[in-house]
Amino acid sequence: MMRRLLFIGLCVCSFLFSVLTFQSTAAEQGTFDSIVLDFRDDLTAEQLNAELQEIKSTYNNAAQFNSQFSEADHVFVLKGDNAVLRKLQNSDLKNYTEFIEPNYIYKTTSKPNDPDYDKQWNFQAINVQESWKHTKGKGTIVAVIDTGISKVADLNQTKFVEGYDFVNDRTQAIDDNGHGTHVAGTIAQSTNNGIGVAGIAYEASLMPLKVLSSWGGGTVADIAEAIRWAADNGANVINMSLGGGGESKLMREAIEYAHSKDVTIVAAAGNSNRSTAEYPALYPHVIAVSAFDALQAKSFYSNYGGGIDIAAPGGSFVLAQQRKGGILQNTIDPRTGESVFEYLQGTSMAAPHVAGVAALIHSLGVHEPDQIEKILKKSAIAMKEDPQNFYGAGKLNAKAAVALALKERPFFWWFSPKLWSGFVGTRIWFDGNAFNLGLKLLMLGVAIVLAQVFCNPSQGRWSLYWGLLFGSCGLFFLRGIFVANLPQFPLRLLGSSIPELVGTVLNSNALNPISASVLIPFLLLALFLGHPSWKWFAIGSGFGVAACLAVSAVVAPEMQWFGTSIVARSYLGVNALLALGLAMLAVRE
């Protein structure tokens, strides 16, 4: 019996090795809407024209030179999809071409499509583009305590939660100054929407809280009340681009209250070029932000010295003509209320950079405000010579902050009860291809039938049924559960069947030839065939994998590298038979 198992295993491994070697250089399938035809250089003009006419009559579409430079190499492009590509590759045309391949569409990496993004020198200064590879702030709420927020054109895709106008005592916190909208844009301007500029944590939600009137002033009482309101209504980060010279016990208590509810508070240090931060930046539990300019030097107006925690881009009109040394965001013209793109300068512009990066950190699972502040400071670019404390811990570095947050978040952070405010996405169960409820139940049903036919299920009891479950459909329903701030990977992994495991690790819904094969059931049987209980789990996995692969071959044969081709169906079908045969042999052992 063991000789037969080893023989089958060697055959399977040889088959898998040949397939994987053949595909070792294949990249993940890209997108295309046209096909490249490179005709042989030795074709005569008559032969080439004859083939082009054949293509036009067969596909009702003409192949064109890619450009004037392609004529000498006989390179043509034909509009078409994957079906047209397969027909071309299987036709006699392959005898007249050097190759026929997809005309893949390549795109720029990471850089947003917002047309004025290149004018945001400030985002390059803090390396925010690199941080977007890991998070864009989704699930975090940032309260902007300012002049309110008007939903200008470039906030069209930004999420908002309920706010409040403490100046006029109403729910709509509309901006009548322009300051608050500009600040909000730095934090979460709509990004990759083809309009204007970008925002740092553009998938975060904004909470507009108006405490400053149209002329830019507001009272301590309103500000303190807004801080408490934000903490009580779900804010995770507070930005206060405002300040003054008087200390207030009322505001200190409000800040301590928000801090006790795990709210990270960021404030502007002030624009008086004085050697101390202003209040509220000077209070404990508030991150005080000074400003630097496009030349990475302290902005001429920025406060410094006592109380400064970190520095961020605030800009300086002195350094460039036409105000372009400032910070560019979408805001309103206070005289007309119309949407405009405006350069502004100040520590008011620096603070939202820090609040935005704090939102990125929070979205990764670091929720304790002292820990967020520690990460911001530890990751900052320290200045070797800073005797007057212009920069605090250093210059804000979004890339390093996010990388550090990924390392330092609590190991079991996603068990936190605060995170379990998720929902069940039942749509994936009904139209989610490989995760469709009907398909999964069919796979499990076929696995149970195979077990009933080829072995006595009472022998293995629950071990056999667990093998049938994980071999066929897994705990697939977990894939439809979405939790705020919780990465989907743990649920995707727990919800995967054995044939889906490698695809899940590679973050793909397509089956991967390594796990969607007889390989894993074979390894399980080789390990556990002599174990009285685990043996039946391995046998059940064999029947389960056979059922999963067989159903997939007929209904949904989407595979990495092979797509839905006849090769994919054949591969799945052959491995389904091998898994079934292996399980049957193991039952007799």
Buried (B, 14 or more C-beta within 10 A) or exposed (E): EEEEBEEBBEEBBEBBEEBBEEEEEEEEBEEBEBBBBBBEEEBEEEEBEEBBEBBEEEBEBEBEBBEEEBEEEBBBBBBBEBEBBBEBBEBEBEEBBEEBBBBEEEEEEEEBEBEBBEBBBBBEBBBBBBBBEBBBBBBBBBBBBBBBBBBBBBBEBBBBBEBBBBBEEEEEBBBBBBBBBBBBBBBBBBBBBEBBBBBBBBBBBBBBBBBBBEEBEBBBBBBBBBBBBBBEBBBBBBBBBBBBEEEBEBBBEBBEBBBEBBBBBBBBBBBBEBBBBBBBBBBEBBBBBBBBBBEEEBBBBBBBBEBBBBBBBBBBBEBBEEBBBBBBBBBBEBEEEEBBBBBBBBBBBBBBBBBBBBBBBBBBBBBEBEBBBBBBBBBBBEBEEBEEBBBBBBBBBBBBBBBBBBEBBEEEBBEEEEBEEBEEEEEBBEEBEBBBBEBBEBBBBBBBEBBEEBBEBEEBEEBBBBBBBBBBBBBBBBBBBEBBBBEBEEBBBBBBBBBBBBBBBEEBBBBBBBBBBBBBBBBBBEEBBEEEEBBBBBBBBBBBBBBBBBBBBEBBBBBBBBBEBEBBBEBBBBBBBBBBBBBBBBBEE
